[in-house]
């Protein structure tokens, strides 16, 4: 919970500890109270718990630093810039759904939301449907593949997909390499459609290899499958079915609602078998 052993810098620990706290909350997936009073007390409890974690993390880092040594073997005593966490909890917690996060979609204002993650076959059959508290799709490629394969395995299907296709938001160098090492072809463009040219520092290596792959006839054909498996289904969900927001509160309830929608409509990152 306290991020111990995750890095030498003081800034590293306060970033790791909240993520571990959220991971625990995700595993527990406690329901959100239906009445406003219950949600209010729950929100206060979360703020206080966040504050306790901040204080404990700061104390743990101080103890670690006092007994640790730097690269030259010197004892690291005290801070260069002493830090004292605030005496009272700061920040805000949404009183309607504390599990949700402020996110922004392209062309839309900031709002409380969940990020829907799904994996589908070339035939628009949904294999996995999950929610994420991060607005970006970065880091979701391999976890969604693993979840899809786990669901297939439970039904006695051991076949791996021939290829995994995702848009530029799913680019994650380590995950792409890890999936390729498993014998699965990956097609994820390193450059977004709105960007002119390449990202600084993304000119060579795996980035250029992926660009060359996507320029081949096979690469263009496989990546074009996104337009026929994902985009039309999003249209079905949002405009034909008019599913534009979740009706329930809380991570567990929203996840159940998503899977109910996913039982009838396919949407997400494409897997070619």
SULKADA-V348401 format. One record per residue. N is the residue number from 0. RES is the residue in one letter. SS is DSSP state (alpha for helix, beta for strand, coil for the rest). Layout:
n:N res:RES ss:SS
n:N res:RES ss:SS
//
This chain:
n:0 res:X ss:coil
n:1 res:X ss:coil
n:2 res:X ss:coil
n:3 res:X ss:coil
n:4 res:X ss:coil
n:5 res:X ss:coil
n:6 res:X ss:coil
n:7 res:X ss:coil
n:8 res:X ss:coil
n:9 res:X ss:alpha
n:10 res:X ss:alpha
n:11 res:X ss:alpha
n:12 res:X ss:alpha
n:13 res:X ss:alpha
n:14 res:X ss:alpha
n:15 res:X ss:alpha
n:16 res:X ss:alpha
n:17 res:X ss:alpha
n:18 res:X ss:alpha
n:19 res:X ss:alpha
n:20 res:X ss:alpha
n:21 res:X ss:alpha
n:22 res:X ss:alpha
n:23 res:X ss:alpha
n:24 res:X ss:alpha
n:25 res:X ss:alpha
n:26 res:X ss:alpha
n:27 res:X ss:alpha
n:28 res:X ss:coil
n:29 res:X ss:coil
n:30 res:X ss:coil
n:31 res:X ss:coil
n:32 res:X ss:coil
n:33 res:X ss:coil
n:34 res:X ss:coil
n:35 res:X ss:alpha
n:36 res:X ss:alpha
n:37 res:X ss:alpha
n:38 res:X ss:alpha
n:39 res:X ss:alpha
n:40 res:X ss:alpha
n:41 res:X ss:alpha
n:42 res:X ss:alpha
n:43 res:X ss:alpha
n:44 res:X ss:alpha
n:45 res:X ss:alpha
n:46 res:X ss:alpha
n:47 res:X ss:alpha
n:48 res:X ss:alpha
n:49 res:X ss:alpha
n:50 res:X ss:alpha
n:51 res:X ss:alpha
n:52 res:X ss:alpha
n:53 res:X ss:alpha
n:54 res:X ss:alpha
n:55 res:X ss:alpha
n:56 res:X ss:alpha
n:57 res:X ss:alpha
n:58 res:X ss:alpha
n:59 res:X ss:alpha
n:60 res:X ss:alpha
n:61 res:X ss:alpha
n:62 res:X ss:alpha
n:63 res:X ss:alpha
n:64 res:X ss:alpha
n:65 res:X ss:alpha
n:66 res:X ss:coil
n:67 res:X ss:coil
n:68 res:X ss:beta
n:69 res:X ss:coil
n:70 res:X ss:coil
n:71 res:X ss:coil
n:72 res:X ss:coil
n:73 res:X ss:coil
n:74 res:X ss:beta
n:75 res:X ss:coil
n:76 res:X ss:coil
n:77 res:X ss:coil
n:78 res:X ss:coil
n:79 res:X ss:coil
n:80 res:X ss:coil
n:81 res:X ss:coil
n:82 res:X ss:coil
n:83 res:X ss:coil
n:84 res:X ss:coil
n:85 res:X ss:coil
n:86 res:X ss:coil
n:87 res:X ss:coil
n:88 res:X ss:coil
n:89 res:X ss:coil
n:90 res:X ss:coil
n:91 res:X ss:coil
n:92 res:X ss:coil
n:93 res:X ss:coil
n:94 res:X ss:coil
n:95 res:X ss:coil
n:96 res:X ss:coil
n:97 res:X ss:coil
n:98 res:X ss:coil
n:99 res:X ss:coil
n:100 res:X ss:beta
n:101 res:X ss:beta
n:102 res:X ss:beta
n:103 res:X ss:coil
n:104 res:X ss:coil
n:105 res:X ss:coil
n:106 res:X ss:coil
n:107 res:X ss:coil
n:108 res:X ss:coil
n:109 res:X ss:coil
n:110 res:X ss:beta
n:111 res:X ss:beta
n:112 res:X ss:beta
n:113 res:X ss:coil
n:114 res:X ss:beta
n:115 res:X ss:beta
n:116 res:X ss:beta
n:117 res:X ss:beta
n:118 res:X ss:beta
n:119 res:X ss:beta
n:120 res:X ss:beta
n:121 res:X ss:coil
n:122 res:X ss:coil
n:123 res:X ss:coil
n:124 res:X ss:coil
n:125 res:X ss:beta
n:126 res:X ss:beta
n:127 res:X ss:beta
n:128 res:X ss:beta
n:129 res:X ss:beta
n:130 res:X ss:beta
n:131 res:X ss:beta
n:132 res:X ss:coil
n:133 res:X ss:coil
n:134 res:X ss:coil
n:135 res:X ss:coil
n:136 res:X ss:coil
n:137 res:X ss:coil
n:138 res:X ss:coil
n:139 res:X ss:coil
n:140 res:X ss:alpha
n:141 res:X ss:alpha
n:142 res:X ss:alpha
n:143 res:X ss:alpha
n:144 res:X ss:alpha
n:145 res:X ss:alpha
n:146 res:X ss:alpha
n:147 res:X ss:alpha
n:148 res:X ss:alpha
n:149 res:X ss:alpha
n:150 res:X ss:alpha
n:151 res:X ss:alpha
n:152 res:X ss:alpha
n:153 res:X ss:alpha
n:154 res:X ss:coil
n:155 res:X ss:coil
n:156 res:X ss:coil
n:157 res:X ss:coil
n:158 res:X ss:coil
n:159 res:X ss:coil
n:160 res:X ss:coil
n:161 res:X ss:coil
n:162 res:X ss:beta
n:163 res:X ss:beta
n:164 res:X ss:beta
n:165 res:X ss:beta
n:166 res:X ss:coil
n:167 res:X ss:alpha
n:168 res:X ss:alpha
n:169 res:X ss:alpha
n:170 res:X ss:coil
n:171 res:X ss:coil
n:172 res:X ss:alpha
n:173 res:X ss:alpha
n:174 res:X ss:alpha
n:175 res:X ss:alpha
n:176 res:X ss:alpha
n:177 res:X ss:alpha
n:178 res:X ss:alpha
n:179 res:X ss:alpha
n:180 res:X ss:alpha
n:181 res:X ss:coil
n:182 res:X ss:coil
n:183 res:X ss:coil
n:184 res:X ss:beta
n:185 res:X ss:beta
n:186 res:X ss:beta
n:187 res:X ss:beta
n:188 res:X ss:coil
n:189 res:X ss:coil
n:190 res:X ss:coil
n:191 res:X ss:coil
n:192 res:X ss:coil
n:193 res:X ss:coil
n:194 res:X ss:coil
n:195 res:X ss:coil
n:196 res:X ss:coil
n:197 res:X ss:coil
n:198 res:X ss:coil
n:199 res:X ss:coil
n:200 res:X ss:coil
n:201 res:X ss:coil
n:202 res:X ss:coil
n:203 res:X ss:coil
n:204 res:X ss:coil
n:205 res:X ss:alpha
n:206 res:X ss:alpha
n:207 res:X ss:alpha
n:208 res:X ss:alpha
n:209 res:X ss:alpha
n:210 res:X ss:alpha
n:211 res:X ss:alpha
n:212 res:X ss:alpha
n:213 res:X ss:alpha
n:214 res:X ss:alpha
n:215 res:X ss:coil
n:216 res:X ss:alpha
n:217 res:X ss:alpha
n:218 res:X ss:alpha
n:219 res:X ss:alpha
n:220 res:X ss:alpha
n:221 res:X ss:alpha
n:222 res:X ss:alpha
n:223 res:X ss:coil
n:224 res:X ss:alpha
n:225 res:X ss:alpha
n:226 res:X ss:alpha
n:227 res:X ss:alpha
n:228 res:X ss:alpha
n:229 res:X ss:alpha
n:230 res:X ss:alpha
n:231 res:X ss:alpha
n:232 res:X ss:alpha
n:233 res:X ss:alpha
n:234 res:X ss:alpha
n:235 res:X ss:alpha
n:236 res:X ss:alpha
n:237 res:X ss:alpha
n:238 res:X ss:alpha
n:239 res:X ss:alpha
n:240 res:X ss:coil
n:241 res:X ss:coil
n:242 res:X ss:coil
n:243 res:X ss:coil
n:244 res:X ss:coil
n:245 res:X ss:coil
n:246 res:X ss:coil
n:247 res:X ss:coil
n:248 res:X ss:coil
n:249 res:X ss:coil
n:250 res:X ss:alpha
n:251 res:X ss:alpha
n:252 res:X ss:alpha
n:253 res:X ss:alpha
n:254 res:X ss:alpha
n:255 res:X ss:alpha
n:256 res:X ss:alpha
n:257 res:X ss:alpha
n:258 res:X ss:alpha
n:259 res:X ss:alpha
n:260 res:X ss:alpha
n:261 res:X ss:alpha
n:262 res:X ss:coil
n:263 res:X ss:coil
n:264 res:X ss:coil
n:265 res:X ss:coil
n:266 res:X ss:coil
n:267 res:X ss:coil
n:268 res:X ss:beta
n:269 res:X ss:beta
n:270 res:X ss:beta
n:271 res:X ss:beta
n:272 res:X ss:coil
//
